[in-house]
Amino acid sequence: MADMEDELKCPVCGSFYRDPIILPCSHNVCLPCARTILVQTPEAEPPSPQGRPSASASDYDYLDADKMSVYSEADSGYGSYTGFAPFVPNQKSPNGVRVFPPAPPPPLRHSSLTCPQCHRSAMLEERGLRGFARNRLLEAIVGRYQQSRAVAARCQLCERSPQEAAVVCEQCDIFYCEPCQRRCHPARGPLAKHRLLPPAQARVAGKPAPRKISTCTEHELENHSMYCANCKIPVCYQCLEEGKHSKHEVKALGAMWKQHKAQLSQSLNGVSDKAKEAKEFLVHLKNMVQLIQENGVEFEACLVAQCDALVDALNRQKAKLLTRVTKEREFKLKVVRDQISHCTLKLRQTTGLIEYCLEVLKDNDSSGFLQISDALIKRVQVSQEQWVKGALEPKINPEFDLTLDNSPLLQSIHQLDFIQMKMAWFTFDPNSAHPDILLSNDNLTITCNSYDDRVVLGSVALSKGIHYWELSVDRYDNHPDPAFGVARINLLKDIMLGKDDKAWAMTEGGICKGTTIGVLLDLNKRNLSFYINNVQQGPVAFENLEGIFVPAVSINRNVQVTLHTGLEIPNHIKHVKSSSSYSPKSKTKY
């Protein structure tokens, strides 16, 4: 019942309807609100084509109640042509209340009312706002609704275990306990003008008035007894006597009441179906929100894993390059150091010979000199010949003849983006493999050193498109029970693939050494199929797959598997029918 609250509130004041009237467009508005949105135009202005004949302002029932609010732009928010002089109080009654002088009669004007919902205008008839029918049914429904709300009399702002309400705000239409009233509705600022009532008074105020019998708007003493199909309004016997509907189709009120109720019920069936579809659609959207959150987390994890793999590969390559630089440096240093030792030794020998020769030249003993001069001259000549051409030149260049060409890699990094691969090429990912998994053959062949099942994932994550890859069984001993399929990146890796809710896999089913298993992941149709030696194992293994998937395999030490990727979908698979035979023994689905 709370869902219909908006239907019970006036579009002008936003509060529950008070004395609602029915406008010609079938929308409702409070009678006091209708007085505030009434717009007057000069008599010379032609009436609207949709309007009705106007009457003098003296006939309107609201003028005696509050002329100031009717003609004041500040009160209503709507502009109007008034032509009134301002009222100036100039007298006082004996009890001190100011008395206003009689106002001059306003000139004859047309008045119109614009619906606040559909913005259609209607000209007032001679009877003014009394010409609009009162919506007694809406008034009764509002009363029942207010009474049902007031019975509880519990605070509407308590977060847990609503306390008994101490007051109710007449303007906010909300029940407050004392703590919530002090916290959320203090008596200061704009809220100081709000009127707080005890809950009991609110229940009395909200008690619906006794149901009134609908009377004719033209003849207030007459009850509605007939229905005019042309004017689409209930009429009384006196209206028919006066001939106002003489040429119209008039039917019994009770019969039309039942007919229109049936029509409304039939129309509501269609709306109810749409409302049901809308609720189901909202549930679907909420599930999508959860799925998007999960897929986003998985996709982020896949992206981080792939980027980390690139960083690891770069670090490994960096280590290799650094090793080469180190070897080159050590080689150059050894050559230079050997040359330094050799040159130092020769220099020492040459320097000693030079010093000895200088001492011999200082001596004046000619006979002694001639005894050793020939030998000494030969030694000096031999020493000079030892310094051959190039002996005093470095044997290596101190510069490193190693130039790292990183431009292709930088360009690839800058172009790193999301693409949709029609034929996914990938390997087994050593970073995602269980520690017991052993990889070889450029990460295309896997074995295991444990008797327990261990999982390894592929190096790509797939979210769209059609992908096909194959796995050949190189070794198969003692029925080891390998499993092949796809998984989420956060699956358990120490149990058989498919044992948790994060993987979709095939196991057993005619597998032996030399068997080729084909995996077809069709993310356009959201299904997964398996093939053994080019024969499809059933129509479709898994359906309604959503999200991001990674190729996955689980094996133990009795199996060796080699991966083949980047394959075109074979023609016999492209044309296979979904109705092909299915043998429960050929595979097990988890």
C-alpha positions in Angstrom: 0.0 0.0 0.0 2.9 2.3 0.6 3.8 2.2 -3.1 0.8 4.2 -4.0 1.6 7.2 -1.7 2.7 9.3 -4.7 -0.8 8.9 -6.2 -2.3 10.3 -3.0 -0.3 13.5 -2.9 -1.2 16.8 -4.6 1.2 17.8 -7.4 1.1 21.4 -6.2 1.7 21.2 -2.4 3.2 17.8 -2.3 0.9 16.8 0.7 -2.0 14.4 0.8 -5.0 15.7 -1.1 -7.4 17.9 0.8 -10.9 18.3 -0.8 -9.6 17.0 -4.2 -11.3 18.2 -7.3 -11.2 16.5 -10.7 -9.9 18.7 -13.6 -11.2 18.2 -17.2 -7.9 16.4 -18.0 -8.9 13.8 -15.3 -6.0 14.8 -13.0 -6.7 15.9 -9.4 -5.7 18.9 -7.3 -6.5 20.1 -3.9 -9.2 22.7 -3.8 -7.1 25.2 -1.8 -4.2 24.6 -4.2 -6.6 25.2 -7.2 -7.3 28.6 -5.7 -3.6 29.5 -5.7 -2.8 28.4 -9.2 -5.9 30.1 -10.7 -4.8 32.6 -13.4 -6.9 35.6 -14.5 -6.6 37.4 -17.9 -8.2 40.7 -19.0 -11.7 40.6 -20.4 -10.4 41.7 -23.9 -8.2 38.6 -24.2 -10.0 35.8 -26.1 -10.7 32.6 -24.2 -8.7 29.4 -24.9 -10.3 27.1 -27.5 -10.4 24.4 -24.9 -11.9 26.7 -22.3 -15.4 27.3 -21.1 -17.4 30.5 -20.8 -16.1 32.7 -18.0 -18.1 34.5 -15.4 -17.7 37.5 -13.2 -15.2 37.3 -10.4 -17.9 37.9 -7.8 -19.3 34.4 -8.5 -16.1 32.6 -7.4 -16.4 31.0 -4.1 -12.9 31.7 -3.1 -13.0 35.5 -3.2 -14.7 35.8 0.1 -12.2 33.5 1.7 -8.9 35.0 0.8 -8.8 37.7 -1.9 -5.2 38.7 -1.0 -3.8 35.2 -1.7 -5.8 34.8 -5.0 -4.5 38.0 -6.5 -1.0 38.0 -5.0 1.8 36.8 -7.3 4.1 36.3 -4.3 1.6 33.9 -2.7 0.8 31.8 -5.8 3.9 31.9 -7.8 1.9 32.5 -11.0 1.7 35.9 -12.7 -1.7 37.6 -13.1 -3.3 40.8 -14.3 -5.0 42.1 -11.2 -5.4 45.9 -11.5 -6.1 46.1 -7.8 -4.8 48.9 -5.6 -2.9 47.7 -2.6 -4.9 47.4 0.6 -3.9 49.8 3.3 -5.3 49.3 6.8 -6.6 52.6 8.1 -9.0 51.7 10.9 -9.1 49.6 14.0 -12.0 47.8 15.5 -12.7 48.2 19.2 -10.9 45.0 20.0 -7.7 46.1 18.3 -8.1 44.1 15.1 -7.4 46.1 12.0 -10.3 46.7 9.6 -9.7 47.0 5.9 -11.7 49.4 3.8 -14.0 47.8 1.2 -12.1 47.0 -2.0 -13.2 48.3 -5.3 -15.0 45.7 -7.4 -12.6 44.0 -9.8 -13.2 44.3 -13.5 -14.8 41.4 -15.4 -12.1 38.9 -16.2 -11.6 35.4 -17.7 -10.1 32.8 -15.3 -8.3 29.7 -16.3 -6.7 26.8 -14.5 -3.6 25.0 -15.8 -3.1 21.4 -14.7 0.3 21.1 -12.9 0.8 17.6 -14.4 -0.2 17.7 -18.1 -0.2 21.5 -18.4 -3.6 21.6 -20.1 -5.6 24.8 -19.4 -9.3 24.9 -18.6 -11.5 28.0 -18.4 -13.8 28.2 -15.4 -17.5 28.1 -15.8 -20.0 30.5 -14.1 -19.8 28.5 -10.9 -16.0 28.9 -10.7 -14.1 26.1 -8.9 -17.4 24.7 -7.7 -18.0 23.7 -11.3 -15.3 20.9 -10.9 -16.5 17.7 -9.4 -15.2 16.6 -6.0 -13.3 13.4 -6.0 -15.0 11.7 -3.0 -13.4 8.3 -3.8 -9.8 9.8 -3.7 -10.7 11.6 -0.5 -11.8 8.4 1.1 -8.7 6.5 0.0 -6.4 9.2 1.4 -8.3 9.0 4.7 -7.9 5.3 4.9 -4.2 5.5 4.0 -3.5 8.1 6.6 -5.3 6.1 9.2 -3.3 3.0 8.4 -0.1 4.9 8.7 -1.1 6.6 12.0 -2.0 3.3 13.8 1.6 2.2 14.2 2.8 5.6 15.6 6.4 4.5 15.5 9.4 6.7 14.7 10.2 6.6 11.0 13.9 7.6 11.3 15.2 5.0 13.9 17.7 2.8 12.2 17.1 -0.2 14.4 14.0 -1.2 16.4 11.8 1.9 15.8 10.9 3.6 19.1 7.4 4.9 19.9 6.8 8.2 18.2 6.7 11.3 20.4 5.6 13.8 17.8 4.6 14.1 14.2 5.5 17.0 11.9 2.4 18.3 10.2 4.5 19.7 7.3 7.0 16.8 6.9 4.3 14.2 7.6 6.9 12.1 9.5 6.8 10.5 13.0 9.7 11.2 15.3 10.8 9.8 18.6 12.4 12.3 21.0 16.1 11.5 20.1 15.4 11.6 16.3 13.4 14.8 16.6 16.2 16.5 18.4 18.8 15.3 15.9 16.9 15.5 12.6 14.1 18.1 13.2 15.5 20.8 15.6 13.2 23.8 16.3 15.4 26.3 14.6 16.1 27.7 11.2 13.5 26.8 8.5 12.1 24.0 10.7 11.1 26.4 13.4 7.9 27.2 11.5 6.9 23.5 11.3 4.1 22.4 13.6 4.8 19.3 15.7 1.7 17.4 17.0 1.3 14.5 19.3 0.8 11.2 17.5 -2.7 10.9 18.9 -3.7 14.1 17.3 -2.2 13.0 14.0 -4.4 9.8 14.2 -7.4 11.9 14.8 -6.5 14.3 12.1 -5.8 11.5 9.7 -9.1 9.6 10.5 -11.1 9.5 7.3 -14.3 11.3 7.1 -17.5 9.4 6.8 -18.2 8.5 3.2 -20.5 11.1 1.5 -23.0 10.4 -1.2 -21.9 11.9 -4.5 -24.2 14.8 -5.4 -24.6 16.7 -8.6 -22.4 19.7 -9.1 -25.3 21.6 -10.7 -28.0 20.5 -8.3 -26.4 20.0 -4.9 -29.6 18.4 -3.4 -29.8 15.8 -6.1 -27.8 12.5 -6.1 -26.2 11.1 -9.3 -28.5 8.5 -10.8 -27.4 8.3 -14.5 -24.3 8.6 -16.6 -23.9 10.7 -19.8 -21.8 8.7 -22.2 -21.2 11.8 -24.4 -20.0 14.1 -21.6 -18.5 11.2 -19.6 -19.9 12.5 -16.3 -22.5 11.3 -13.8 -25.7 13.3 -13.9 -28.8 13.6 -11.8 -32.5 13.3 -12.6 -33.0 17.1 -12.6 -30.2 17.5 -15.2 -32.2 15.2 -17.5 -35.4 17.0 -16.8 -33.8 20.3 -17.8 -32.8 18.8 -21.1 -29.1 19.4 -20.7 -28.4 15.9 -22.0 -31.4 15.4 -24.2 -29.6 14.3 -27.3 -26.9 12.4 -25.4 -26.6 8.7 -24.7 -27.6 8.3 -21.0 -27.2 5.0 -19.2 -27.9 3.7 -15.7 -25.2 4.7 -13.2 -24.9 1.2 -11.7 -24.5 -0.5 -15.1 -21.8 2.0 -16.2 -20.1 1.6 -12.8 -19.8 -2.1 -13.3 -18.7 -1.7 -17.0 -16.0 0.8 -16.2 -14.8 -1.3 -13.3 -14.4 -4.2 -15.6 -12.6 -2.1 -18.1 -10.2 -0.8 -15.5 -9.6 -4.3 -14.2 -8.8 -5.5 -17.7 -6.4 -2.6 -18.3 -4.8 -3.2 -15.0 -3.9 -6.8 -16.1 -1.8 -5.4 -18.9 -0.1 -2.9 -16.5 0.4 -5.6 -14.0 2.2 -7.8 -16.5 4.5 -4.8 -17.4 5.1 -4.2 -13.7 6.0 -7.9 -13.3 8.4 -7.7 -16.2 9.9 -4.5 -14.8 10.5 -6.2 -11.4 12.2 -9.2 -13.1 14.2 -6.7 -15.2 15.3 -4.9 -12.1 16.4 -8.2 -10.6 18.3 -8.9 -13.8 20.0 -5.5 -13.6 20.9 -6.0 -10.0 22.4 -9.3 -10.8 24.3 -7.6 -13.6 25.7 -5.1 -11.1 27.0 -8.0 -9.0 28.4 -9.8 -12.1 30.1 -6.6 -13.4 31.7 -6.2 -10.0 33.0 -9.8 -10.0 34.1 -9.7 -13.6 35.8 -6.4 -13.0 37.8 -7.9 -10.1 38.7 -10.9 -12.2 39.6 -8.8 -15.2 41.8 -6.6 -13.0 43.5 -9.7 -11.6 44.1 -11.0 -15.1 45.5 -7.7 -16.2 47.8 -7.5 -13.2 48.9 -11.1 -13.8 49.6 -10.4 -17.5 51.5 -7.2 -16.8 53.4 -8.9 -14.0 54.4 -11.7 -16.4 55.7 -9.0 -18.8 57.6 -7.4 -16.0 59.1 -10.8 -15.0 60.0 -11.6 -18.6 61.7 -8.1 -18.8 63.6 -8.7 -15.6 64.8 -12.1 -16.8 66.0 -10.6 -20.1 67.6 -7.7 -18.1 69.5 -10.3 -16.1 70.7 -12.0 -19.3 71.8 -8.7 -20.8 73.6 -7.7 -17.6 75.4 -11.0 -17.6 76.7 -10.3 -21.1 77.8 -6.8 -20.1 79.6 -8.2 -17.1 81.4 -10.8 -19.2 82.4 -8.2 -21.7 83.7 -5.9 -19.0 85.7 -8.8 -17.3 87.2 -9.7 -20.7 88.3 -6.2 -21.4 89.8 -5.7 -17.9 91.8 -9.0 -18.2 93.3 -7.9 -21.5 94.2 -4.5 -20.2 95.6 -5.9 -17.0 97.7 -8.5 -18.9 99.0 -5.7 -21.1 99.8 -3.6 -18.1 101.9 -6.4 -16.5 103.8 -7.2 -19.7 104.5 -3.5 -20.4 105.6 -2.9 -16.8 108.0 -5.7 -16.9 109.6 -4.6 -20.2 109.8 -1.1 -19.0 111.6 -2.1 -15.8 114.1 -4.1 -17.9 114.6 -1.3 -20.3 115.0 1.3 -17.6 117.6 -0.8 -15.8 119.6 -1.2 -19.0 119.5 2.5 -19.7 120.7 3.3 -16.2 123.5 0.8 -16.5 124.6 2.2 -19.9 124.6 5.7 -18.5 127.0 4.6 -15.7 129.3 2.9 -18.3 129.5 6.1 -20.3 130.6 8.0 -17.3 133.7 5.8 -16.8 137.0 7.1 -18.4 138.7 3.7 -18.6 138.9 3.2 -22.4 140.3 -0.3 -22.4 137.6 -1.5 -19.9 134.9 0.2 -22.0 136.0 -1.5 -25.2 136.0 -4.9 -23.5 132.2 -4.7 -22.9 131.0 -2.2 -25.5 130.2 -4.7 -28.3 128.1 -6.8 -26.0 126.4 -3.8 -24.5 125.6 -2.3 -27.9 123.9 -5.6 -28.9 121.8 -5.7 -25.8 120.6 -2.2 -26.4 119.7 -3.0 -30.0 117.8 -6.2 -28.9 116.0 -4.2 -26.2 114.9 -1.6 -28.8 113.7 -4.3 -31.2 111.5 -5.7 -28.4 109.4 -2.4 -28.6 107.9 -3.4 -32.0 105.2 -1.4 -33.7 101.9 -1.8 -31.8 103.6 -2.8 -28.6 102.7 0.6 -27.1 99.1 0.5 -28.3 96.1 -0.8 -26.4 94.9 -4.2 -27.6 91.2 -3.5 -27.0 88.8 -0.5 -27.2 87.5 0.7 -23.8 84.1 1.3 -25.4 81.5 -1.4 -25.2 80.4 -2.6 -28.6 76.9 -3.4 -27.2 73.9 -1.3 -28.3 70.6 -2.2 -26.7 67.7 -1.7 -29.2 64.7 -1.1 -26.9 62.6 0.9 -29.4 60.5 -2.1 -30.6 59.8 -3.0 -27.0 58.9 0.6 -26.0 56.7 0.8 -29.0 55.0 -2.4 -28.1 54.5 -1.2 -24.5 53.0 2.0 -25.7 50.7 0.0 -28.0 49.7 -2.4 -25.2 45.9 -2.4 -25.2 42.9 -4.6 -25.1 42.2 -6.5 -28.3 39.8 -9.2 -29.2 41.7 -12.2 -30.5 39.9 -14.4 -33.0 42.5 -17.1 -32.7 44.0 -17.0 -29.2 47.7 -17.9 -29.1 49.0 -18.7 -25.7 51.2 -20.9 -23.6 51.0 -22.3 -20.1 51.7 -19.6 -17.6 54.5 -20.6 -15.2 53.5 -17.8 -12.8 50.0 -19.3 -12.4 51.1 -22.9 -12.2 51.1 -24.9 -9.0 54.7 -25.4 -7.7 54.4 -29.1 -8.5 53.8 -28.4 -12.2 56.9 -28.7 -14.4 57.0 -26.7 -17.7 59.2 -27.4 -20.8 59.2 -26.9 -24.6 58.8 -23.1 -24.2 56.0 -23.6 -21.7 53.9 -25.7 -24.1 54.5 -29.1 -22.4 53.7 -29.8 -18.7 54.3 -32.7 -16.3 53.8 -33.0 -12.6 56.0 -34.3 -9.8 53.0 -35.1 -7.4 50.5 -37.9 -7.3 47.8 -35.3 -6.5 46.1 -33.3 -9.1 47.7 -29.9 -9.8 46.4 -27.0 -11.9 48.1 -24.7 -14.4 46.5 -21.9 -16.4 47.0 -20.4 -19.8 48.8 -17.1 -20.3 45.7 -15.3 -21.8 42.3 -14.3 -20.4 39.3 -14.6 -22.8 36.1 -12.5 -22.6 34.8 -12.4 -26.2 34.9 -14.2 -29.5 35.3 -17.9 -30.4 38.5 -19.7 -29.4 39.7 -23.2 -30.1 42.8 -25.0 -28.8 44.0 -28.6 -28.6 46.0 -30.7 -26.1 47.8 -33.9 -27.0 48.4 -36.6 -24.3 52.0 -37.5 -24.6 52.0 -39.9 -21.6 49.1 -41.6 -19.8 49.9 -44.2 -17.1 47.6 -45.9 -14.6 44.4 -43.9 -15.5 45.6 -40.6 -14.0 42.4 -38.7 -14.6 43.5 -35.4 -16.2 41.0 -32.6 -16.7 40.8 -30.0 -19.4 38.7 -26.8 -19.7 38.5 -23.2 -18.6 38.5 -21.5 -15.2 38.5 -18.2 -13.3 41.9 -16.9 -12.4 41.2 -17.3 -8.7 40.4 -21.0 -8.7 42.0 -23.5 -6.3 45.1 -25.0 -7.8 45.7 -28.0 -5.5 42.6 -30.0 -6.5 41.3 -31.5 -9.7 40.1 -28.9 -12.2 36.3 -28.5 -11.8 36.0 -29.6 -8.2 35.2 -26.0 -7.1 32.8 -23.5 -8.7 35.5 -21.6 -10.5 36.2 -24.1 -13.3 34.4 -25.9 -16.1 36.2 -29.0 -17.3 36.1 -32.5 -19.0 37.8 -35.5 -17.6 38.1 -39.2 -18.6 35.9 -40.3 -21.6 38.2 -42.4 -23.8 41.5 -40.6 -23.1 44.7 -42.5 -23.6 48.2 -41.9 -24.8 48.2 -40.1 -28.2 44.7 -38.7 -27.7 44.0 -35.1 -28.9 41.5 -33.1 -26.8 39.9 -30.1 -28.5 38.4 -27.3 -26.5 36.0 -24.9 -28.2 35.0 -21.8 -26.1 32.3 -19.8 -27.9 31.8 -16.7 -25.9 29.4 -15.3 -28.5 27.0 -18.1 -27.6 28.4 -18.4 -24.1 29.0 -22.1 -24.2 31.9 -24.6 -24.0 32.3 -27.8 -26.0 34.9 -30.6 -26.0 36.3 -32.9 -28.7 38.3 -36.1 -28.5 40.1 -37.0 -31.7 37.9 -34.6 -33.7 34.6 -36.2 -32.3 32.4 -33.9 -30.3 31.6 -35.1 -26.8 27.9 -34.4 -26.6 26.1 -31.3 -28.0 27.3 -28.6 -25.5 29.1 -29.3 -22.2 28.4 -26.0 -20.5 26.0 -23.1 -21.3 25.3 -19.5 -20.1 29.0 -18.8 -19.4 29.6 -15.1 -18.5 32.7 -13.2 -17.6 36.4 -13.8 -18.1 37.9 -17.3 -18.6 41.4 -18.7 -18.7 42.4 -22.0 -20.3 43.2 -24.5 -17.6 44.5 -28.1 -17.2 44.9 -30.3 -14.1 47.3 -33.4 -14.1 49.3 -35.6 -11.8 52.7 -37.3 -12.3 51.3 -40.0 -14.5 50.5 -37.6 -17.4 52.3 -35.4 -19.8 50.4 -32.9 -22.0 51.4 -30.6 -24.8 49.4 -27.5 -25.8 48.6 -26.4 -29.4 47.1 -22.9 -29.7 46.5 -20.3 -32.4 44.4 -22.9 -34.3 41.7 -22.2 -36.8 38.4 -23.9 -36.0 38.3 -27.1 -38.0 35.6 -27.3 -40.7 34.1 -30.5 -39.2 33.7 -28.5 -35.9 32.2 -25.5 -37.6 29.4 -27.6 -39.2 28.7 -29.9 -36.3 25.1 -29.9 -35.1 24.1 -29.2 -31.6 21.9 -32.3 -31.7 24.8 -34.8 -32.0 24.7 -37.8 -29.8 25.8 -37.5 -26.2 27.2 -40.3 -24.1 27.3 -39.8 -20.4 30.4 -42.1 -20.1 32.4 -39.8 -22.4 32.9 -37.1 -20.0 32.1 -35.8 -16.5 30.9 -32.3 -15.9 31.5 -30.6 -12.5 
